[in-house]
Amino acid sequence: MRWTGAPDGSVWTGGAEAYLAWRPGPHFEEVARRSEIREWEAFLSFDGGGTWAVRLTPHLSTDVRRIAVELPEIATDDARLLLRFGDEERELEVELPLRFRIDASRRERPWPARRAWHTGEAARPGLGGAIFWAEGDRDAEAVEQFEATPSDETLRPALRYGAPTLLAPARTSDPDVRLTLRSRPQPVGPRSAHDLARSPSGGRFAPTVSALLATCRLNL
């Protein structure tokens, strides 16, 4: 696949919409048929790919290749995107070699999320669930945003670093994408004022949720 959305270095606005877009490469249909790829979803990292706290889309049909998504109100200079293709049992993932900045100081509106007492789907096996996530139908006609309630009792048990593996390792000759097998905690980057982004011990971590940061710190 080839990314046709915002270019490297683009600035997005927290609390506003951003557009995700891709198009199939020359061998996409063959790979999709062989690997039984029926859907895709996108995850967002605030810390350069160390953690994936946001699922930006519901499970979408591969016929949906351009979509407007809502961004949480968290600022970062090191946002990354992970696209995952599969059938919920076997997954191919593409970690885009692009970095974006999210500016939360000029937000257009509050992030329209419903509170939930659980985390969302994890980006990779063995990782904690998403703290912000979208749910809806495969055609993206009815999408709702959810945000996990910031409670250690709710989040901490679900957030553990393991040894994630890619269920269906892929190969590509496309220089525009990079396939990734691991996620790397990174205790660097700007801090956010969002109540879910504070490290309880005051450490300087990249902006992500408090329980996730605490878990990263314990596992470094």
N, C-alpha and C positions, 0 to 999 in steps of 0.2 A: 504494500500500500504506500501511497505518497500523501504526506500532510499538505493540505491546501488552505489551512487556516492562517491565523496570525503568524507573522514571521518571528524569528529569533529576536529577543530583546524588546518585544512589544510590551506596552504598559496597559494593564487591565485595571478596572475600577472595582474595588470590593463593594458588594451590595448592588452591583449592576450585572448586566448580561455580557457574556462573551460568546463568540461563535467558534464552534469546533467543526472542522471540515477535513475530509480526506477523500481520496479516490483510489479505486483498486489499481494495482500494478498489473503488468502483463500476465502474471501467473496466478492472480488472486482467485479466479474462479476454479482453477484446477486444485489449488491448495484448499480452498473452502470445501470443495466436494470431497476430497480425500480425507480431510480432517473433520468433516461434518460441522463446519462453522455455520452457525445459524444466527448468531447475534453478537453484539459487541457492547462494551461500556467503557467509560473514561474515568480515570482517577486523577486527582490533583495532589501534588506534594507541595508543602510550604518550605521545605528544607533541602531542596536540591535532589530529591529522590531518596532521602534517608528514611522517610516515613510517608505513608499515603493516607492522609486523614479524611479525604473527601472523595466520595463517588459522585461525580458531576452528572451522570446520566442514569436512567434506568437501563434495564436490559433492552437494547434496541435491535430491530431488524437490520441486517446488513444492507438493506435497501435504503435505510436512512443514513445519509452520509454527510449531512450538514445539519447542525442543531444549535439553537441558542440555549445556553445554560446559565444558571444563577451562580454567582460567586459569593462565598461567605465574606463577611467584613473583617478579613484578617490581612494585614499588610505584610509583604515579603519582597525581597529582591531576588529570590531564588526559587520561583515556582517552576515545577516540571509537570509534564503530562505522561500518563501511562494509558495506553489503549489495550484492551484485552478482547480477544476474539475467541469464540468457542461455542460450546453447547451446554455449559454448566458442569460438565464432567471432565472434558479435555479442553485446555485453554492454551492459546498462543498469546503472548504479550509483547507489545512493542513500546519500549520506553523512548519517547522522542528525544533526540539530542538537541533540544531547544530549551532556553530559559526565558522566563517572563517575569515581569515585576507587577505586583498588585498594590495599588495605591488605595488605602482605605480612608484617606483624609478627605476625599471628594466624592464620597458615596452618593448615589442617586436616591436610594431608599433602603430601609432596613431589609435584611435578608428574610424573605417570607417563609420561614420554616416553622413546622410543627414540632413541639417537644416530644421526645420519646424516652422511655425508660430502658433502652437497650441500644447497643451500637449496631451499625449497619454491616453490610457484607465487607469482608476484608479483601484487599487488593491481591494478596498472595497467600498461599497456604502457610499457616504458622504465624501470621501476623495478626495484630488486633484489628477489630472491626472499624469501619469508617465512623467518624464522629459527626460528619455532615454527609447526607446522602439524598439522592433523588429516587423516587419510586414512581412507576407509571406503566403505561402499555408500551408495546414494542414499536408502535408507530409514533410515539412521542406526542400523542394528541392530548393526553391528560397526565400531567406530571406534578407531583407534590414534593416539597422539600422537607427534610426532617433533620433535627439536631438533637443529639444525645444530651440528656440532662447532665450538667457538670457535677456528678456525684462520684466520689472515689468508690463507694460501695457498688455503684452501677457499672463504672467503666474499668476499674483496675483489674478485676478478674478476667476481663476479655482481652486485655492488652498485654501480650507476652511475645517476646522475640523468640522465634524458633530458628530452624534452618530451612527456609522456604525453598521449594523446588518447583521448577516449571514442569507441569504435567505432560506437556507435549513439546519438547524442544524443537525449535524451528531453525531454518536456515534461510538466509536472504542475501542476495547480491546487491540489493538496493543501498547505495551509500547514504540515503536520507534517513535511514532508521537504524536503531541499535537494539538488539534483543538482549534482555537482561535476565539473569538467574537469581540475583540476590538483592536485598535491600540493606542499605548501610546507614545506621544511626549517625548523625553528625551534630555534635554539640557546638554549632557555630551559627552566626547569622543574627539579623535584627530581632528584637523582641516585639511582641504585639501587646496592645492594651486590652485585647479581648479577654473576658473572664475565663475562657477555656484555654488560653495560651500562656498562662502563668506557671512558671516552675515553682513548686512549693518550697524548694530549697534555695531559690533565688539565683540559680545558675544561668549562664547565658546560653540558651538553646535557641535554635531556629524556631520561628513561630509555629506552634502546633498546640494541641490540647494539653491541659495540665497532667492528666493521668498518663497520657502517652509520653510526655516529657519525663515524668517520674520513672516510667518503665524503661525508657531509653537510658536514663542515668544509671539505673540499677544494673543494666546489662552491658554497659561500656567497660 
